[in-house]
Amino acid sequence: MARFEYQIHLGEFTAVIPELEAATNEGDAAYRLNCACLLVPALAAVGRELDAIALANASRRTLQPLA
């Protein structure tokens, strides 16, 4: 997770997006959610705003049963 955060901090969005997309399907729910939270702004930063919105909405729907 720290490596993903570091790459985003450096602005390496294009490089980190494929790894984050894969990571959103791996690990436990908390890990997937954290990866999605990093992926949303990365997608938006490279012009994939619609993908970012779709992922944010999907993540929100995942959290709603917890509320």
PyMOL Python script that loads the backbone (N, CA, C, O; Angstrom):
from pymol import cmd

cmd.read_pdbstr("""\
ATOM      1  N   MET A   1       0.829  -1.185   0.000  1.00  0.00           N
ATOM      2  CA  MET A   1       0.000   0.000   0.000  1.00  0.00           C
ATOM      3  C   MET A   1       0.879   1.256   0.000  1.00  0.00           C
ATOM      4  O   MET A   1       0.594   2.212  -0.721  1.00  0.00           O
ATOM      5  N   ALA A   2       1.923   1.254   0.789  1.00  0.00           N
ATOM      6  CA  ALA A   2       2.791   2.432   0.873  1.00  0.00           C
ATOM      7  C   ALA A   2       3.441   2.733  -0.472  1.00  0.00           C
ATOM      8  O   ALA A   2       3.637   3.896  -0.822  1.00  0.00           O
ATOM      9  N   ARG A   3       3.772   1.694  -1.224  1.00  0.00           N
ATOM     10  CA  ARG A   3       4.383   1.909  -2.538  1.00  0.00           C
ATOM     11  C   ARG A   3       3.391   2.598  -3.469  1.00  0.00           C
ATOM     12  O   ARG A   3       3.764   3.510  -4.206  1.00  0.00           O
ATOM     13  N   PHE A   4       2.134   2.169  -3.439  1.00  0.00           N
ATOM     14  CA  PHE A   4       1.111   2.820  -4.258  1.00  0.00           C
ATOM     15  C   PHE A   4       0.978   4.292  -3.872  1.00  0.00           C
ATOM     16  O   PHE A   4       0.922   5.162  -4.741  1.00  0.00           O
ATOM     17  N   GLU A   5       0.929   4.563  -2.585  1.00  0.00           N
ATOM     18  CA  GLU A   5       0.808   5.944  -2.110  1.00  0.00           C
ATOM     19  C   GLU A   5       2.004   6.777  -2.554  1.00  0.00           C
ATOM     20  O   GLU A   5       1.849   7.932  -2.951  1.00  0.00           O
ATOM     21  N   TYR A   6       3.187   6.193  -2.488  1.00  0.00           N
ATOM     22  CA  TYR A   6       4.403   6.900  -2.882  1.00  0.00           C
ATOM     23  C   TYR A   6       4.378   7.223  -4.377  1.00  0.00           C
ATOM     24  O   TYR A   6       4.710   8.337  -4.780  1.00  0.00           O
ATOM     25  N   GLN A   7       3.983   6.244  -5.195  1.00  0.00           N
ATOM     26  CA  GLN A   7       3.922   6.483  -6.635  1.00  0.00           C
ATOM     27  C   GLN A   7       2.918   7.593  -6.963  1.00  0.00           C
ATOM     28  O   GLN A   7       3.178   8.433  -7.824  1.00  0.00           O
ATOM     29  N   ILE A   8       1.793   7.593  -6.288  1.00  0.00           N
ATOM     30  CA  ILE A   8       0.801   8.642  -6.510  1.00  0.00           C
ATOM     31  C   ILE A   8       1.365   9.990  -6.076  1.00  0.00           C
ATOM     32  O   ILE A   8       1.170  10.995  -6.760  1.00  0.00           O
ATOM     33  N   HIS A   9       2.057  10.016  -4.949  1.00  0.00           N
ATOM     34  CA  HIS A   9       2.674  11.258  -4.470  1.00  0.00           C
ATOM     35  C   HIS A   9       3.656  11.812  -5.502  1.00  0.00           C
ATOM     36  O   HIS A   9       3.768  13.026  -5.673  1.00  0.00           O
ATOM     37  N   LEU A  10       4.365  10.916  -6.185  1.00  0.00           N
ATOM     38  CA  LEU A  10       5.318  11.336  -7.211  1.00  0.00           C
ATOM     39  C   LEU A  10       4.640  11.711  -8.530  1.00  0.00           C
ATOM     40  O   LEU A  10       5.287  12.229  -9.440  1.00  0.00           O
ATOM     41  N   GLY A  11       3.339  11.446  -8.627  1.00  0.00           N
ATOM     42  CA  GLY A  11       2.620  11.752  -9.854  1.00  0.00           C
ATOM     43  C   GLY A  11       2.728  10.677 -10.912  1.00  0.00           C
ATOM     44  O   GLY A  11       2.458  10.935 -12.085  1.00  0.00           O
ATOM     45  N   GLU A  12       3.117   9.485 -10.523  1.00  0.00           N
ATOM     46  CA  GLU A  12       3.277   8.366 -11.457  1.00  0.00           C
ATOM     47  C   GLU A  12       1.945   7.627 -11.635  1.00  0.00           C
ATOM     48  O   GLU A  12       1.862   6.417 -11.427  1.00  0.00           O
ATOM     49  N   PHE A  13       0.920   8.366 -12.018  1.00  0.00           N
ATOM     50  CA  PHE A  13      -0.427   7.810 -12.102  1.00  0.00           C
ATOM     51  C   PHE A  13      -0.533   6.699 -13.138  1.00  0.00           C
ATOM     52  O   PHE A  13      -1.105   5.643 -12.867  1.00  0.00           O
ATOM     53  N   THR A  14       0.016   6.935 -14.321  1.00  0.00           N
ATOM     54  CA  THR A  14      -0.098   5.954 -15.398  1.00  0.00           C
ATOM     55  C   THR A  14       0.553   4.632 -15.020  1.00  0.00           C
ATOM     56  O   THR A  14       0.052   3.567 -15.382  1.00  0.00           O
ATOM     57  N   ALA A  15       1.649   4.689 -14.305  1.00  0.00           N
ATOM     58  CA  ALA A  15       2.350   3.471 -13.907  1.00  0.00           C
ATOM     59  C   ALA A  15       1.614   2.707 -12.819  1.00  0.00           C
ATOM     60  O   ALA A  15       1.634   1.476 -12.808  1.00  0.00           O
ATOM     61  N   VAL A  16       0.967   3.414 -11.909  1.00  0.00           N
ATOM     62  CA  VAL A  16       0.360   2.761 -10.753  1.00  0.00           C
ATOM     63  C   VAL A  16      -1.068   2.278 -11.027  1.00  0.00           C
ATOM     64  O   VAL A  16      -1.554   1.389 -10.328  1.00  0.00           O
ATOM     65  N   ILE A  17      -1.737   2.834 -12.009  1.00  0.00           N
ATOM     66  CA  ILE A  17      -3.138   2.478 -12.250  1.00  0.00           C
ATOM     67  C   ILE A  17      -3.340   0.982 -12.510  1.00  0.00           C
ATOM     68  O   ILE A  17      -4.216   0.388 -11.882  1.00  0.00           O
ATOM     69  N   PRO A  18      -2.576   0.343 -13.402  1.00  0.00           N
ATOM     70  CA  PRO A  18      -2.819  -1.091 -13.624  1.00  0.00           C
ATOM     71  C   PRO A  18      -2.631  -1.933 -12.356  1.00  0.00           C
ATOM     72  O   PRO A  18      -3.371  -2.888 -12.121  1.00  0.00           O
ATOM     73  N   GLU A  19      -1.652  -1.574 -11.560  1.00  0.00           N
ATOM     74  CA  GLU A  19      -1.417  -2.309 -10.316  1.00  0.00           C
ATOM     75  C   GLU A  19      -2.558  -2.099  -9.325  1.00  0.00           C
ATOM     76  O   GLU A  19      -2.989  -3.040  -8.659  1.00  0.00           O
ATOM     77  N   LEU A  20      -3.040  -0.872  -9.230  1.00  0.00           N
ATOM     78  CA  LEU A  20      -4.161  -0.595  -8.326  1.00  0.00           C
ATOM     79  C   LEU A  20      -5.446  -1.257  -8.814  1.00  0.00           C
ATOM     80  O   LEU A  20      -6.242  -1.743  -8.011  1.00  0.00           O
ATOM     81  N   GLU A  21      -5.648  -1.274 -10.131  1.00  0.00           N
ATOM     82  CA  GLU A  21      -6.834  -1.947 -10.662  1.00  0.00           C
ATOM     83  C   GLU A  21      -6.814  -3.426 -10.296  1.00  0.00           C
ATOM     84  O   GLU A  21      -7.847  -3.985  -9.926  1.00  0.00           O
ATOM     85  N   ALA A  22      -5.663  -4.056 -10.395  1.00  0.00           N
ATOM     86  CA  ALA A  22      -5.547  -5.464 -10.007  1.00  0.00           C
ATOM     87  C   ALA A  22      -5.737  -5.625  -8.505  1.00  0.00           C
ATOM     88  O   ALA A  22      -6.380  -6.575  -8.058  1.00  0.00           O
ATOM     89  N   ALA A  23      -5.192  -4.716  -7.735  1.00  0.00           N
ATOM     90  CA  ALA A  23      -5.259  -4.815  -6.271  1.00  0.00           C
ATOM     91  C   ALA A  23      -6.672  -4.625  -5.742  1.00  0.00           C
ATOM     92  O   ALA A  23      -6.992  -5.106  -4.655  1.00  0.00           O
ATOM     93  N   THR A  24      -7.527  -3.927  -6.494  1.00  0.00           N
ATOM     94  CA  THR A  24      -8.905  -3.746  -6.027  1.00  0.00           C
ATOM     95  C   THR A  24      -9.696  -5.045  -6.081  1.00  0.00           C
ATOM     96  O   THR A  24     -10.828  -5.099  -5.601  1.00  0.00           O
ATOM     97  N   ASN A  25      -9.116  -6.090  -6.658  1.00  0.00           N
ATOM     98  CA  ASN A  25      -9.770  -7.401  -6.726  1.00  0.00           C
ATOM     99  C   ASN A  25      -9.063  -8.438  -5.867  1.00  0.00           C
ATOM    100  O   ASN A  25      -9.386  -9.623  -5.949  1.00  0.00           O
ATOM    101  N   GLU A  26      -8.116  -8.024  -5.055  1.00  0.00           N
ATOM    102  CA  GLU A  26      -7.330  -8.944  -4.235  1.00  0.00           C
ATOM    103  C   GLU A  26      -7.450  -8.568  -2.762  1.00  0.00           C
ATOM    104  O   GLU A  26      -7.846  -7.453  -2.423  1.00  0.00           O
ATOM    105  N   GLY A  27      -7.107  -9.501  -1.909  1.00  0.00           N
ATOM    106  CA  GLY A  27      -7.035  -9.211  -0.483  1.00  0.00           C
ATOM    107  C   GLY A  27      -8.394  -9.074   0.172  1.00  0.00           C
ATOM    108  O   GLY A  27      -9.429  -9.379  -0.420  1.00  0.00           O
ATOM    109  N   ASP A  28      -8.363  -8.610   1.403  1.00  0.00           N
ATOM    110  CA  ASP A  28      -9.607  -8.464   2.162  1.00  0.00           C
ATOM    111  C   ASP A  28     -10.327  -7.173   1.763  1.00  0.00           C
ATOM    112  O   ASP A  28      -9.805  -6.363   0.998  1.00  0.00           O
ATOM    113  N   ALA A  29     -11.524  -7.005   2.294  1.00  0.00           N
ATOM    114  CA  ALA A  29     -12.363  -5.862   1.919  1.00  0.00           C
ATOM    115  C   ALA A  29     -11.701  -4.525   2.234  1.00  0.00           C
ATOM    116  O   ALA A  29     -11.806  -3.585   1.447  1.00  0.00           O
ATOM    117  N   ALA A  30     -11.028  -4.430   3.363  1.00  0.00           N
ATOM    118  CA  ALA A  30     -10.381  -3.166   3.741  1.00  0.00           C
ATOM    119  C   ALA A  30      -9.262  -2.812   2.765  1.00  0.00           C
ATOM    120  O   ALA A  30      -9.112  -1.650   2.386  1.00  0.00           O
ATOM    121  N   TYR A  31      -8.483  -3.803   2.360  1.00  0.00           N
ATOM    122  CA  TYR A  31      -7.394  -3.571   1.407  1.00  0.00           C
ATOM    123  C   TYR A  31      -7.966  -3.127   0.060  1.00  0.00           C
ATOM    124  O   TYR A  31      -7.472  -2.176  -0.545  1.00  0.00           O
ATOM    125  N   ARG A  32      -9.004  -3.818  -0.403  1.00  0.00           N
ATOM    126  CA  ARG A  32      -9.627  -3.454  -1.680  1.00  0.00           C
ATOM    127  C   ARG A  32     -10.177  -2.036  -1.636  1.00  0.00           C
ATOM    128  O   ARG A  32     -10.044  -1.284  -2.602  1.00  0.00           O
ATOM    129  N   LEU A  33     -10.790  -1.670  -0.522  1.00  0.00           N
ATOM    130  CA  LEU A  33     -11.337  -0.319  -0.389  1.00  0.00           C
ATOM    131  C   LEU A  33     -10.225   0.727  -0.376  1.00  0.00           C
ATOM    132  O   LEU A  33     -10.352   1.771  -1.015  1.00  0.00           O
ATOM    133  N   ASN A  34      -9.150   0.460   0.335  1.00  0.00           N
ATOM    134  CA  ASN A  34      -8.018   1.397   0.358  1.00  0.00           C
ATOM    135  C   ASN A  34      -7.431   1.575  -1.039  1.00  0.00           C
ATOM    136  O   ASN A  34      -7.099   2.690  -1.441  1.00  0.00           O
ATOM    137  N   CYS A  35      -7.305   0.475  -1.775  1.00  0.00           N
ATOM    138  CA  CYS A  35      -6.787   0.568  -3.141  1.00  0.00           C
ATOM    139  C   CYS A  35      -7.737   1.369  -4.024  1.00  0.00           C
ATOM    140  O   CYS A  35      -7.297   2.173  -4.846  1.00  0.00           O
ATOM    141  N   ALA A  36      -9.026   1.153  -3.856  1.00  0.00           N
ATOM    142  CA  ALA A  36     -10.010   1.908  -4.636  1.00  0.00           C
ATOM    143  C   ALA A  36      -9.924   3.396  -4.312  1.00  0.00           C
ATOM    144  O   ALA A  36     -10.047   4.236  -5.204  1.00  0.00           O
ATOM    145  N   CYS A  37      -9.716   3.719  -3.047  1.00  0.00           N
ATOM    146  CA  CYS A  37      -9.606   5.130  -2.641  1.00  0.00           C
ATOM    147  C   CYS A  37      -8.373   5.798  -3.237  1.00  0.00           C
ATOM    148  O   CYS A  37      -8.382   7.007  -3.473  1.00  0.00           O
ATOM    149  N   LEU A  38      -7.336   5.047  -3.479  1.00  0.00           N
ATOM    150  CA  LEU A  38      -6.157   5.589  -4.158  1.00  0.00           C
ATOM    151  C   LEU A  38      -6.375   5.649  -5.666  1.00  0.00           C
ATOM    152  O   LEU A  38      -5.889   6.555  -6.344  1.00  0.00           O
ATOM    153  N   LEU A  39      -7.111   4.673  -6.172  1.00  0.00           N
ATOM    154  CA  LEU A  39      -7.313   4.579  -7.615  1.00  0.00           C
ATOM    155  C   LEU A  39      -8.227   5.676  -8.155  1.00  0.00           C
ATOM    156  O   LEU A  39      -7.998   6.170  -9.259  1.00  0.00           O
ATOM    157  N   VAL A  40      -9.236   6.062  -7.419  1.00  0.00           N
ATOM    158  CA  VAL A  40     -10.194   7.069  -7.907  1.00  0.00           C
ATOM    159  C   VAL A  40      -9.487   8.363  -8.332  1.00  0.00           C
ATOM    160  O   VAL A  40      -9.674   8.791  -9.470  1.00  0.00           O
ATOM    161  N   PRO A  41      -8.692   8.999  -7.478  1.00  0.00           N
ATOM    162  CA  PRO A  41      -8.041  10.240  -7.935  1.00  0.00           C
ATOM    163  C   PRO A  41      -6.978  10.000  -9.007  1.00  0.00           C
ATOM    164  O   PRO A  41      -6.730  10.875  -9.837  1.00  0.00           O
ATOM    165  N   ALA A  42      -6.351   8.826  -8.997  1.00  0.00           N
ATOM    166  CA  ALA A  42      -5.362   8.524 -10.035  1.00  0.00           C
ATOM    167  C   ALA A  42      -6.045   8.447 -11.400  1.00  0.00           C
ATOM    168  O   ALA A  42      -5.534   8.977 -12.387  1.00  0.00           O
ATOM    169  N   LEU A  43      -7.197   7.787 -11.451  1.00  0.00           N
ATOM    170  CA  LEU A  43      -7.946   7.715 -12.706  1.00  0.00           C
ATOM    171  C   LEU A  43      -8.351   9.110 -13.175  1.00  0.00           C
ATOM    172  O   LEU A  43      -8.216   9.438 -14.354  1.00  0.00           O
ATOM    173  N   ALA A  44      -8.838   9.914 -12.264  1.00  0.00           N
ATOM    174  CA  ALA A  44      -9.251  11.274 -12.620  1.00  0.00           C
ATOM    175  C   ALA A  44      -8.066  12.095 -13.127  1.00  0.00           C
ATOM    176  O   ALA A  44      -8.215  12.903 -14.044  1.00  0.00           O
ATOM    177  N   ALA A  45      -6.905  11.890 -12.539  1.00  0.00           N
ATOM    178  CA  ALA A  45      -5.720  12.671 -12.913  1.00  0.00           C
ATOM    179  C   ALA A  45      -5.255  12.391 -14.337  1.00  0.00           C
ATOM    180  O   ALA A  45      -4.623  13.242 -14.963  1.00  0.00           O
ATOM    181  N   VAL A  46      -5.565  11.197 -14.851  1.00  0.00           N
ATOM    182  CA  VAL A  46      -5.143  10.869 -16.216  1.00  0.00           C
ATOM    183  C   VAL A  46      -6.291  11.000 -17.218  1.00  0.00           C
ATOM    184  O   VAL A  46      -6.189  10.527 -18.350  1.00  0.00           O
ATOM    185  N   GLY A  47      -7.382  11.644 -16.798  1.00  0.00           N
ATOM    186  CA  GLY A  47      -8.475  11.901 -17.715  1.00  0.00           C
ATOM    187  C   GLY A  47      -9.546  10.834 -17.775  1.00  0.00           C
ATOM    188  O   GLY A  47     -10.406  10.867 -18.656  1.00  0.00           O
ATOM    189  N   ARG A  48      -9.508   9.893 -16.857  1.00  0.00           N
ATOM    190  CA  ARG A  48     -10.516   8.822 -16.833  1.00  0.00           C
ATOM    191  C   ARG A  48     -11.558   9.118 -15.747  1.00  0.00           C
ATOM    192  O   ARG A  48     -11.810   8.305 -14.858  1.00  0.00           O
ATOM    193  N   GLU A  49     -12.145  10.296 -15.852  1.00  0.00           N
ATOM    194  CA  GLU A  49     -13.090  10.746 -14.835  1.00  0.00           C
ATOM    195  C   GLU A  49     -14.300   9.828 -14.704  1.00  0.00           C
ATOM    196  O   GLU A  49     -14.749   9.556 -13.591  1.00  0.00           O
ATOM    197  N   LEU A  50     -14.834   9.347 -15.832  1.00  0.00           N
ATOM    198  CA  LEU A  50     -16.012   8.475 -15.768  1.00  0.00           C
ATOM    199  C   LEU A  50     -15.697   7.165 -15.056  1.00  0.00           C
ATOM    200  O   LEU A  50     -16.520   6.652 -14.298  1.00  0.00           O
ATOM    201  N   ASP A  51     -14.506   6.623 -15.301  1.00  0.00           N
ATOM    202  CA  ASP A  51     -14.091   5.410 -14.586  1.00  0.00           C
ATOM    203  C   ASP A  51     -13.943   5.699 -13.097  1.00  0.00           C
ATOM    204  O   ASP A  51     -14.311   4.879 -12.256  1.00  0.00           O
ATOM    205  N   ALA A  52     -13.404   6.867 -12.782  1.00  0.00           N
ATOM    206  CA  ALA A  52     -13.234   7.251 -11.376  1.00  0.00           C
ATOM    207  C   ALA A  52     -14.586   7.373 -10.681  1.00  0.00           C
ATOM    208  O   ALA A  52     -14.754   6.906  -9.555  1.00  0.00           O
ATOM    209  N   ILE A  53     -15.545   7.998 -11.349  1.00  0.00           N
ATOM    210  CA  ILE A  53     -16.884   8.147 -10.765  1.00  0.00           C
ATOM    211  C   ILE A  53     -17.544   6.784 -10.576  1.00  0.00           C
ATOM    212  O   ILE A  53     -18.157   6.526  -9.541  1.00  0.00           O
ATOM    213  N   ALA A  54     -17.419   5.918 -11.572  1.00  0.00           N
ATOM    214  CA  ALA A  54     -18.018   4.582 -11.470  1.00  0.00           C
ATOM    215  C   ALA A  54     -17.418   3.799 -10.314  1.00  0.00           C
ATOM    216  O   ALA A  54     -18.139   3.129  -9.574  1.00  0.00           O
ATOM    217  N   LEU A  55     -16.109   3.879 -10.156  1.00  0.00           N
ATOM    218  CA  LEU A  55     -15.452   3.171  -9.056  1.00  0.00           C
ATOM    219  C   LEU A  55     -15.858   3.755  -7.709  1.00  0.00           C
ATOM    220  O   LEU A  55     -16.094   3.013  -6.756  1.00  0.00           O
ATOM    221  N   ALA A  56     -15.941   5.071  -7.624  1.00  0.00           N
ATOM    222  CA  ALA A  56     -16.363   5.707  -6.371  1.00  0.00           C
ATOM    223  C   ALA A  56     -17.784   5.288  -6.003  1.00  0.00           C
ATOM    224  O   ALA A  56     -18.073   5.013  -4.838  1.00  0.00           O
ATOM    225  N   ASN A  57     -18.662   5.240  -6.992  1.00  0.00           N
ATOM    226  CA  ASN A  57     -20.040   4.813  -6.729  1.00  0.00           C
ATOM    227  C   ASN A  57     -20.102   3.354  -6.308  1.00  0.00           C
ATOM    228  O   ASN A  57     -20.850   3.004  -5.395  1.00  0.00           O
ATOM    229  N   ALA A  58     -19.327   2.503  -6.961  1.00  0.00           N
ATOM    230  CA  ALA A  58     -19.301   1.083  -6.592  1.00  0.00           C
ATOM    231  C   ALA A  58     -18.763   0.908  -5.179  1.00  0.00           C
ATOM    232  O   ALA A  58     -19.269   0.081  -4.419  1.00  0.00           O
ATOM    233  N   SER A  59     -17.755   1.669  -4.826  1.00  0.00           N
ATOM    234  CA  SER A  59     -17.188   1.588  -3.476  1.00  0.00           C
ATOM    235  C   SER A  59     -18.196   2.062  -2.443  1.00  0.00           C
ATOM    236  O   SER A  59     -18.310   1.482  -1.363  1.00  0.00           O
ATOM    237  N   ARG A  60     -18.921   3.109  -2.774  1.00  0.00           N
ATOM    238  CA  ARG A  60     -19.941   3.618  -1.856  1.00  0.00           C
ATOM    239  C   ARG A  60     -21.045   2.583  -1.639  1.00  0.00           C
ATOM    240  O   ARG A  60     -21.507   2.390  -0.515  1.00  0.00           O
ATOM    241  N   ARG A  61     -21.464   1.920  -2.715  1.00  0.00           N
ATOM    242  CA  ARG A  61     -22.495   0.879  -2.581  1.00  0.00           C
ATOM    243  C   ARG A  61     -22.002  -0.272  -1.712  1.00  0.00           C
ATOM    244  O   ARG A  61     -22.784  -0.877  -0.979  1.00  0.00           O
ATOM    245  N   THR A  62     -20.722  -0.572  -1.791  1.00  0.00           N
ATOM    246  CA  THR A  62     -20.143  -1.629  -0.961  1.00  0.00           C
ATOM    247  C   THR A  62     -20.202  -1.247   0.509  1.00  0.00           C
ATOM    248  O   THR A  62     -20.407  -2.104   1.367  1.00  0.00           O
ATOM    249  N   LEU A  63     -20.026   0.030   0.801  1.00  0.00           N
ATOM    250  CA  LEU A  63     -20.012   0.499   2.187  1.00  0.00           C
ATOM    251  C   LEU A  63     -21.401   0.710   2.769  1.00  0.00           C
ATOM    252  O   LEU A  63     -21.559   0.651   3.989  1.00  0.00           O
ATOM    253  N   GLN A  64     -22.398   0.950   1.956  1.00  0.00           N
ATOM    254  CA  GLN A  64     -23.730   1.267   2.469  1.00  0.00           C
ATOM    255  C   GLN A  64     -24.295   0.209   3.415  1.00  0.00           C
ATOM    256  O   GLN A  64     -24.912   0.585   4.411  1.00  0.00           O
ATOM    257  N   PRO A  65     -24.122  -1.091   3.167  1.00  0.00           N
ATOM    258  CA  PRO A  65     -24.647  -2.067   4.131  1.00  0.00           C
ATOM    259  C   PRO A  65     -23.998  -1.957   5.512  1.00  0.00           C
ATOM    260  O   PRO A  65     -24.571  -2.406   6.505  1.00  0.00           O
ATOM    261  N   LEU A  66     -22.814  -1.366   5.575  1.00  0.00           N
ATOM    262  CA  LEU A  66     -22.105  -1.234   6.846  1.00  0.00           C
ATOM    263  C   LEU A  66     -22.648  -0.083   7.682  1.00  0.00           C
ATOM    264  O   LEU A  66     -22.441  -0.044   8.895  1.00  0.00           O
ATOM    265  N   ALA A  67     -23.337   0.849   7.042  1.00  0.00           N
ATOM    266  CA  ALA A  67     -23.831   2.040   7.751  1.00  0.00           C
ATOM    267  C   ALA A  67     -25.079   1.757   8.552  1.00  0.00           C
ATOM    268  O   ALA A  67     -25.613   2.656   9.201  1.00  0.00           O
TER     269      ALA A  67
END
""", "prot")
cmd.dss("prot")
cmd.show_as("cartoon", "prot")
cmd.util.cbc("prot")
cmd.orient("prot")
